[in-house]
Amino acid sequence: MSPASGAPPVLVLTGPTGSGKTDWAMRLAAELPLEIVSVDSALVYRGFDIGTAKPSRELRSRVPHHLIDICDPTEAYSAGRFVEDVVPLITAIRARQRIPLLVGGTLLYLRALWRGIAPLPQASPQLRRAIDERAAQEGWAALHAELGRRDPVTAARIHPNDPQRIQRALEVCYATGRPLSELHRSTHSALGSTPLLSWALVPPNRDSLHEHLERRFHDMMKLGFLDEVAALHARGDLSPTLPAVRAVGYRQLWGYFEREFPLDEAVRRGITATRRLAKRQLTWIRSEPGLQWVDPQPPQACERWVATVRPRIERAWAAAGAP
């Protein structure tokens, strides 16, 4: 993921939720002619603002942002659609003599872009019913253990409490007779030979990150997160079966409006889910050898990163003949 002469690089900034990606991206955009492309499975949805820490309209007016507010919450957005959307966006941004900066923590989308998407079988209602029936009898932990035997690489990336992804991975194994990880390895990047410069913000202190995520969740509640979910719930056409509503924080507050648990329990569950999301994101990051890790916690860390990155990018663009 390093630049090569002949083409200017595409930049990537990822990291777990709450690590400061938006602030760092805006700081770099103050120094370079960037356009930001969101790599976030929740920011695509209109009306999902506070709980997703969506960049404000003021920030988006200062620096062009893409792939934000492009879907109604009733729609499903996928890694495949992300790749279809982002490749022409990158081409258009570079044609404007600007630098694409991909920012976000949905590592599944980045991996699909970097390595391609395997041709997977269509969803099978019969197989899914059979898997659901087994899960009801044996529990999802048992099915996760089976996935570990059939496809240990994929199982290592899926939490035992993530039934949707366990179901899909087993479905692929049953339908094709091949592990999902093997199918993914046979794919190719949609970016071809486009050079990349990729960084990940990786807080080394997990306790500090957890404390920050808890404070941030409470801050979101003060900003009106509960009212936001109330408005979505009141629409009447949304449910927890939709990917948008399953977003971290939203699903837990949705449970409050469905009278599944009291508000304090919904908040507690939301904080726990946010921490688990960060843990999964860090696991994905550690499995990506091409990412350059940056500790975002020391004072002036962002300023030092920008001071290091800016000349490197300018040299790469100059070598490629970009103005």
N, C-alpha and C positions, 0 to 999 in steps of 0.2 A: 504494500500500500504506500509506496513512495513514488514521487514524481519522476517522470522520464522526459528527456528532451523531445520536442516535437508537438507537445500538447500541454496546455496549462492544466493544473490539477483541479480536481473537485475536492472540497474540504468536508470533513465529517467531524462533528462534535457530539459525543454521546456520553452517557453516564446514568446512574440511578436517579430515580425521582428525588427532587429536592437537592440535587448537587450543585445547582446554579447555572445550568446550561444556557438558559435564556439570557441571564445577565452577562455571561461571558461572550455569548454570540453578539450581543448588542455592543459590547465594548470593542470587539474586533471590528464590527461594522463601522465604528466611528473612525477607524484607521484605514479601512480598505473598501473598495467598491463591491460590497457583498449584496447578494439576495439570499434570503433565508428560506430553506425548504423544510417544512416540519416533517419529522419522522415520528409521529405519535398517533396511535390508533384511536385516541379519544378526542384530540384536537380537531379531527375532521368533522365532528358533529356540531351542528348549530344548536345553541342553547345550553351547551355544556361548557361553561366558562369558568366559574369560580373553582369548582372541584378539580378542574384540569390544570389550573394555574395558566390559563390561556393568555398569551401576550396581549396587552391592552391594545385598543384601537390606536391610541397615541403612538405606541411603539411601532405598530404595523404601518402607521402613516410615515414614520421616519425612515424605516427600512422595509423594502418590499418583502412580504411573507407569502408563502405558497402552501397549499394543501391544508388550509385552516378554514373551517366553516363551509365545507364543500358537500356535506351530506346531511340529510334529515335523519334524526335518530331512529326512524323506522328502517333505514337502510343498513345493509351489512357492508363493511369495508374490509378488504383483505390484503394480504401481502402481494398477491398477484395484481390486484388493482393498483396498489401503491407503485409497483414497478412500471406498470403501463402508464401511470401518471407522471412519474418522476423522470423517466428517461427523456421524453420530449421537453420537459421543463428545463432540465440541465442543458440540453442543446440550445434552447431559446435564450437562457440566461447568458451562456457563453457567447452566443451570437450578438448579444448586446454589449459585449466586451466587459461583462461583469463576472464576479466569482460566485459560483454556487456554494453555499454552506448548508449542509444537511445537518439539522439539529433535532435531537430527540432520543428517547429512551426505549423505543419499540425495536428491540434488537432483531426480532423476527423479520421485520421489514428490511433492515439493513442487510441481514444475511441473505435474504431473497435477492436483493440488489447486487450484492457482492458475488454471490455464487450461483444465482439463477434459481428457478423454481422447478422442482421435479414434476413430471407429468403424472399426477396422482389420479386414482380412480374416483369416479363420482360417488357421492354419499349414497350408501345403501340403507334404505329404511329397515330392511329385514335384518341386516347385520347389526345396525344400531339398536334395534329392539332386543335382539339376543344379548348384546353387551349390557344394555340397561337391566335386563332381567337377571343376568349374572351378578351385576353390581348390587342389585336389591337383595340378592341372597348372600353374596360373599363379601360385599363392601368394595369400595374403589381401591382401597389399599391392596387388596388381593389382586385386583386387575393390574394395578401399577407394578406389583411384584412379577406378574406374568410378562408384562411389557419389558421388565428388566431382564428377563430370561431371553425373550425374543429379540429385543433391540436395546441393549444396555446403554448405548450412546444417547438415544432419544429419551429413554427413561431417566437418565441423569439430568436432563434439562427440564423435565416436567415434574411439578410438585405432586405428591401423592393425593392432594386435595384439589386437583384440577381435572374434574371428570370429563370436561369437553375435549381437552387435548389427549387424555388417556384413551378416550373412546376413539378418536380419529386415528391415533397412532396404531391401535390394535386393529381397527377396521382396515387400514392399509396393509398391515401384516397378513390378515386373513384373506383379503381380496387379491393380493399380488403374490403372496408367498415370499415377499422380500421385506427387510426392515426399512422403515421410513428413512433412517439415516443413510442407508446404502443408496436409495433413490436420490436423495439430496446430493450425495457425493458425485453423481454422474451428470450434474448440471453445469452450466457455464454462466458467467456473469453477463448481465444485460448491458453492462458498461463497456464490455470488450476490453480494449487496451487503455482505456481512459485512466490516467494516473490519479491516485488518491493520496491525500494527507489526512490521517484519521487520528483523533485524540479521544480519550475517555477520561472524564473527571471521576476519580476514584478516591473517596474519603477513606483514609486508613483506619479511622476510629469509628467503629460501628456504633458504639454507645452514643457518641456525639451525633452521628447521623440520625439515630433513632429519636433522640431528644429533639432534634431539629424538626423531624417529620411530625412528631406529636404537637410541637408548638405551631407548626404550619397548619395542621389540620384544625386546631382551635382557632387560629387566625382566619381560616376560611369560613368557619362557622360564624365568626363575628362579621365577616363581610357579606353574609347572606346566603351561604351554601344551602342551608335548610330551605330557605324560600325558593332557591333555584330548583331544588329537587321537588318541592311542593308543586311548582308550576308545571314541571315535566309530568309529575304523577297525575295532575288534574287534566292533562290532555285527553286521557282515556284511551289512547291508541298505543301506549307503550307498556312493556312488561319486562320482567327480568329474563325472559328468553332472548331478548335482543342484545347484541354485543354492546351497544351504547350504554344500556342500563346496567350491564355487568361491569362497567368500568369501576375501578377501585374508588371507594367512598360513596359513589352513587348507589351501588347495590345495597350497601349497608343502611344508608339513610332511607332508601326505598322500603326496606324492611320495617322501618319505623312507621311509615305511612300505611303499610299493609298490616299493621298491628302485630307484627311478628315479635317485636321486642321494644322496650322503652327507649327513649331518646339517648339516655346516658349509655345504654348498652350498644345502641347503633353507632355512637361516636367511638366507643371503645373498639368495636369491631372494625370500624373504618380505619382507625389508627393501626390496628394490628394488620389489616389487609395492606395498608400502605407500606409498612415495614417489610412484609413478605414480598411485595412487589420489588422493593429495592434489593432485597436479598437475591431474588431470581435474576434481576438485571445484572447484578454484580457477578453472578455465576456465569451468565452469558458472556460478559465482558472478559472474564478470566479465560474463557475458551477461545478467544479471538487473538491470535498471536500478532496480528498486524497493527493493533491499537497501541498508541503511545499513551501511557498512563500519566496523569497529572493530578497531584494532590491539591484540591481546591481550598483546603482549610487554612493554611498559613496566611497571615496578613500580606497583602500585596501580591498574592499568588496570581491573580488574574492579570495584573499589570505586567508582571514578569513574563507570563505566558505570551501576552500580546507583543511585548518587546522582542521576544525570541521568534515568534511566528511571523510577524510582519515582514522582516527582511527575507526570511526563507521563502515566503510566498511570492514576494516581489522578484526575487531571483529566478524562481521557477517560471513565472510568467514572462520575464524578460528573455529567458532561454528559449521559451516557446514562441517568441516573437509577438507576444500580445502587448498592446500599448499600455 
